[in-house]
């Protein structure tokens, strides 16, 4: 299981990748299918990482073992509000 520090590092790396892609295509109406797919993948992975970090924090807050928190699937994380 990823510790919080490693999880935050992963989040920051994904954010950096997202920013680089967005800057590359900033102002363009059309981006490549590959870039659009990669951007969507980064967004989903970021959502999963943030979800896991929040789970770990909640477990710690309620005096539970944060290491039992597990990453949820993209389908679950992406459909919270639907």
C-alpha positions in Angstrom: 0.0 0.0 0.0 1.3 3.4 -0.8 2.1 5.6 2.1 0.7 9.2 2.1 4.0 10.7 1.0 4.4 8.4 -1.9 0.7 9.0 -2.8 1.2 12.7 -2.7 4.3 12.4 -4.9 2.3 10.4 -7.4 -0.5 13.0 -7.4 2.0 15.8 -8.0 3.6 13.9 -10.9 0.2 13.3 -12.5 -0.7 17.0 -12.1 2.6 17.9 -13.8 1.8 15.6 -16.7 -1.7 17.0 -16.9 -0.4 20.6 -17.0 2.2 19.8 -19.6 -0.5 18.2 -21.9 -2.9 21.1 -21.4 -0.2 23.7 -22.1 0.8 21.9 -25.2 -2.7 22.1 -26.6 -3.7 25.4 -25.0 -5.8 27.4 -27.4 -6.1 24.6 -30.0 -9.6 23.4 -30.9 -8.4 20.0 -31.9 -6.0 17.7 -30.0 -4.8 14.3 -31.1 -6.9 11.3 -30.0 -3.8 10.0 -28.2 -3.4 13.2 -26.2 -7.1 13.3 -25.4 -7.0 9.7 -24.2 -3.9 10.3 -22.2 -5.4 13.4 -20.6 -8.6 11.5 -19.6 -6.4 8.7 -18.2 -4.5 11.2 -16.1 -7.7 12.7 -14.8 -9.1 9.3 -13.8 -5.9 8.3 -12.1 -5.8 11.6 -10.2 -9.3 11.0 -9.0 -8.4 7.5 -7.8 -5.3 8.8 -6.0 -7.2 11.6 -4.3 -9.9 9.2 -3.3 -7.4 6.8 -1.8 -5.6 9.6 0.1 -9.0 10.8 1.5 -9.8 7.2 2.6 -6.5 7.0 4.4 -7.1 10.3 6.1 -10.6 9.3 7.2 -9.3 6.0 8.6 -6.6 7.7 10.5 -9.1 10.3 11.9 -11.3 7.5 13.2 -8.4 5.6 14.7 -8.4 2.9 12.1 -5.4 1.5 10.1 -4.9 3.7 7.0 -3.1 0.8 5.4 -6.3 -1.2 4.9 -7.6 1.5 2.6 -7.7 0.3 -1.0 -7.8 2.1 -4.3 -11.2 2.0 -5.8 -11.8 1.2 -9.4 -12.1 4.0 -12.0 -15.7 3.0 -12.5 -16.6 3.6 -8.9 -14.6 6.8 -8.5 -15.8 8.4 -11.7 -19.5 7.7 -10.9 -19.7 9.1 -7.4 -22.1 12.0 -8.4 -24.1 10.1 -11.0 
